[in-house]
Amino acid sequence: LSNGVNETGIHENVVWQNGKMTTSPSVFFEYDMDDLSKPWRIHDQEGKTDLQFTPDGAYTAFHPDGPNPVDFTQAFGRFQGQISEQNGKTLKINNLPGFTERQYSVWW
């Protein structure tokens, strides 16, 4: 799931389960910008995706100067919550390991 990667209005959000792909609506990431180690919320306006991510650790890179400034955090942790599939079934997520990223980069 992603947000803010492709500003055209088209997104690449999908969920794979047992070899089958289900599209997911656009999502929002809510987190504390001052403390990325606090839990994150990932959800959509339709209520089909509602996840909490709890970080356990992170990799960070911060290089504000130069021709390609970067502010990057990749947090590793666990997901809890649910994702509704197109067929109406709800996929429960319980203690699923994974990662999130918050990134600001300038590309020339």
Summary of the structure (lengths in Angstrom):
residues: 108
radius of gyration: 15.2
end to end distance: 25.2
largest distance: 48.9
contacts: 262
relative contact order: 0.19
helix: 0%
strand: 56%
